[in-house]
Amino acid sequence: MTALMSNDLFKGKLVRLTAFRPEDKEALSRWTHDDDYLRNLDSEPARPRPVSFFAELDRDKQREQEAHHVEFCIRTLAEDKLIGFADLDMMWNHHVAWLGIGIGEAEYRGKGYGSDALRLVVNYGFRELGLYRITLNVFGYNQRAIRAYEKVGFVHEGAMRAMLYRDGQRHDLLFMGILRPEWEKQQADGENKPGHSSA
């Protein structure tokens, strides 16, 4: 683990994790006009949102003080461009967190940026927060995300069958997770370290 400790906690090969900035609200609003993004991210009905909808970002400090929610912006290393977000919702008494992640800028999807950010967030959860388990859910039709989660070490754990209804078809809601011992084995094997991704 000594080698891992020398790695930047927030910097990967393609992206870095940062705090939100006031100007980020423009991009967040623009992403809600992308139905592909929304329908892979959320089970709620897709709908565009105005910039004012994201005024809650100005109250992030209060939210962070609740001490169970950590949010990051995902920015490219090359241009410092906001391309997505990630968050962890903790259940501290169980040392467990639910992970959410989305790449809002379409041209950065499927090119390794999401996988790089995912590795950073998973490493942050285990290294900095001392978690034992990180879990997530993903829609059965979102094969791009499923492949990214598998690549980082998430294991399929179950499904709520026919949970989602989209365009006249029903889809499963899948549950995936990664445990600390599995992550530690990856570190020992030299896999999935931030900044060492080939994705």
C-alpha positions as CSV (number, residue, x, y, z in Angstrom):
1,M,0.0,0.0,0.0
2,T,3.0,2.3,0.3
3,A,3.1,3.0,-3.4
4,L,-0.6,3.9,-3.4
5,M,-0.1,6.5,-0.7
6,S,2.2,8.5,-3.1
7,N,-0.6,8.8,-5.6
8,D,-2.7,12.0,-5.8
9,L,-6.0,11.3,-4.1
10,F,-8.0,13.5,-6.6
11,K,-6.0,13.1,-9.9
12,G,-6.2,10.3,-12.3
13,K,-4.8,9.7,-15.8
14,L,-7.5,11.7,-17.6
15,V,-9.5,13.6,-15.0
16,R,-9.4,15.2,-11.6
17,L,-12.0,15.4,-8.9
18,T,-12.8,18.9,-7.8
19,A,-15.4,20.9,-5.8
20,F,-18.3,22.6,-7.6
21,R,-17.9,26.1,-8.9
22,P,-20.7,28.7,-9.3
23,E,-20.3,28.7,-13.1
24,D,-20.9,24.9,-13.2
25,K,-24.7,25.4,-13.0
26,E,-24.7,26.4,-16.7
27,A,-23.3,23.0,-17.7
28,L,-25.6,21.1,-15.2
29,S,-28.6,22.7,-16.8
30,R,-27.4,22.0,-20.3
31,W,-26.9,18.3,-19.5
32,T,-30.6,18.0,-18.6
33,H,-31.4,18.7,-22.2
34,D,-29.7,15.5,-23.2
35,D,-32.2,12.7,-22.8
36,D,-29.6,9.9,-23.3
37,Y,-27.7,11.2,-20.3
38,L,-30.9,11.6,-18.1
39,R,-32.3,8.2,-19.1
40,N,-29.1,6.4,-18.2
41,L,-28.7,8.3,-14.9
42,D,-32.1,8.6,-13.3
43,S,-35.4,6.6,-13.2
44,E,-37.4,9.8,-12.9
45,P,-39.0,11.2,-16.1
46,A,-36.5,13.1,-18.2
47,R,-37.0,16.8,-18.3
48,P,-34.9,19.9,-19.0
49,R,-34.1,22.1,-16.0
50,P,-33.2,25.8,-15.9
51,V,-30.0,27.1,-14.3
52,S,-32.0,28.3,-11.3
53,F,-32.9,24.7,-10.5
54,F,-29.3,24.2,-9.5
55,A,-29.2,27.0,-7.0
56,E,-28.8,24.4,-4.3
57,L,-25.1,24.2,-5.3
58,D,-24.7,27.5,-3.4
59,R,-25.8,25.6,-0.3
60,D,-23.3,22.8,-0.7
61,K,-21.4,23.7,2.4
62,Q,-24.5,23.1,4.5
63,R,-25.0,19.8,2.7
64,E,-21.4,18.7,3.3
65,Q,-21.8,19.4,7.0
66,E,-24.4,16.7,7.2
67,A,-21.3,14.5,7.0
68,H,-22.9,11.7,5.0
69,H,-22.7,13.0,1.5
70,V,-19.5,13.8,-0.6
71,E,-19.9,15.3,-4.1
72,F,-17.3,15.9,-6.8
73,C,-17.1,17.5,-10.2
74,I,-15.2,15.5,-12.8
75,R,-12.9,17.8,-14.8
76,T,-10.5,16.9,-17.6
77,L,-6.8,17.2,-16.8
78,A,-6.0,18.7,-20.2
79,E,-8.5,21.6,-20.3
80,D,-9.9,21.7,-16.7
81,K,-13.3,21.2,-18.4
82,L,-16.3,20.1,-16.4
83,I,-17.6,16.8,-17.9
84,G,-19.4,15.1,-15.1
85,F,-20.1,14.5,-11.5
86,A,-19.7,11.8,-8.9
87,D,-21.0,11.4,-5.3
88,L,-21.0,9.0,-2.4
89,D,-23.8,8.7,0.1
90,M,-22.6,7.1,3.3
91,M,-24.2,4.8,5.9
92,W,-21.5,5.4,8.4
93,N,-22.7,2.8,11.0
94,H,-22.2,0.1,8.3
95,H,-19.1,1.6,6.6
96,V,-21.1,1.5,3.3
97,A,-21.7,4.1,0.6
98,W,-23.9,4.3,-2.5
99,L,-22.1,5.7,-5.5
100,G,-23.5,7.8,-8.2
101,I,-21.6,9.0,-11.3
102,G,-22.5,10.6,-14.6
103,I,-20.6,12.0,-17.6
104,G,-22.7,14.9,-18.9
105,E,-20.6,15.9,-21.9
106,A,-21.5,13.4,-24.6
107,E,-18.2,13.6,-26.5
108,Y,-16.3,12.3,-23.4
109,R,-18.4,9.2,-23.0
110,G,-17.0,5.8,-23.9
111,K,-13.4,7.2,-24.0
112,G,-12.1,6.2,-20.6
113,Y,-12.9,9.4,-18.7
114,G,-15.8,7.8,-16.7
115,S,-13.7,4.7,-15.8
116,D,-10.8,7.0,-14.7
117,A,-13.2,9.0,-12.5
118,L,-14.8,5.9,-11.1
119,R,-11.4,4.5,-10.0
120,L,-10.7,7.8,-8.3
121,V,-14.0,7.8,-6.4
122,V,-13.7,4.1,-5.4
123,N,-10.1,4.7,-4.2
124,Y,-11.3,7.8,-2.3
125,G,-14.0,5.8,-0.6
126,F,-11.7,3.1,0.6
127,R,-8.6,5.1,1.3
128,E,-10.0,8.3,2.7
129,L,-13.4,7.4,4.1
130,G,-12.4,3.9,5.4
131,L,-15.4,2.2,3.8
132,Y,-15.9,-1.5,3.7
133,R,-18.3,-1.6,0.8
134,I,-19.3,0.6,-2.1
135,T,-22.5,-0.2,-3.9
136,L,-24.5,1.2,-6.9
137,N,-27.4,0.4,-9.1
138,V,-27.5,0.6,-12.9
139,F,-30.2,0.1,-15.5
140,G,-29.9,-3.1,-17.4
141,Y,-29.9,-1.4,-20.8
142,N,-26.9,0.8,-19.8
143,Q,-24.2,-1.6,-21.1
144,R,-21.5,1.1,-21.4
145,A,-21.8,1.8,-17.6
146,I,-22.0,-1.9,-16.7
147,R,-18.7,-2.5,-18.6
148,A,-17.0,0.4,-16.8
149,Y,-18.2,-0.9,-13.4
150,E,-17.0,-4.4,-14.1
151,K,-13.6,-3.1,-15.3
152,V,-13.1,-1.3,-12.0
153,G,-14.0,-4.4,-10.0
154,F,-17.7,-4.2,-9.2
155,V,-19.5,-7.5,-9.0
156,H,-23.1,-8.2,-10.0
157,E,-25.2,-8.9,-6.9
158,G,-28.8,-8.9,-7.9
159,A,-31.6,-7.3,-9.8
160,M,-35.1,-5.9,-9.5
161,R,-36.6,-7.5,-12.5
162,A,-38.7,-5.4,-14.9
163,M,-38.4,-2.4,-12.6
164,L,-38.1,0.2,-15.3
165,Y,-40.5,1.0,-18.1
166,R,-39.0,2.9,-21.1
167,D,-40.3,3.2,-24.7
168,G,-42.8,0.4,-24.3
169,Q,-40.3,-2.1,-22.8
170,R,-39.5,-3.2,-19.3
171,H,-35.9,-3.3,-18.0
172,D,-34.1,-4.7,-14.9
173,L,-32.5,-2.5,-12.3
174,L,-29.2,-4.1,-11.5
175,F,-27.2,-3.9,-8.2
176,M,-23.4,-4.1,-8.1
177,G,-20.9,-3.7,-5.4
178,I,-17.2,-3.9,-4.5
179,L,-15.8,-4.8,-1.1
180,R,-12.6,-3.6,0.6
181,P,-10.9,-7.0,0.4
182,E,-11.5,-7.0,-3.4
183,W,-10.2,-3.5,-3.7
184,E,-7.1,-4.3,-1.6
185,K,-6.4,-7.3,-3.8
186,Q,-6.5,-5.1,-6.9
187,Q,-4.1,-2.7,-5.2
188,A,-1.7,-5.5,-4.4
189,D,-2.0,-6.7,-8.0
190,G,-1.3,-3.2,-9.3
191,E,-4.7,-2.8,-10.9
192,N,-7.1,0.1,-10.9
193,K,-4.7,2.6,-9.3
194,P,-5.6,6.2,-10.2
195,G,-3.3,7.4,-12.9
196,H,-2.6,3.8,-14.1
197,S,-5.7,3.2,-16.2
198,S,-5.5,1.9,-19.8
199,A,-9.2,2.5,-20.3
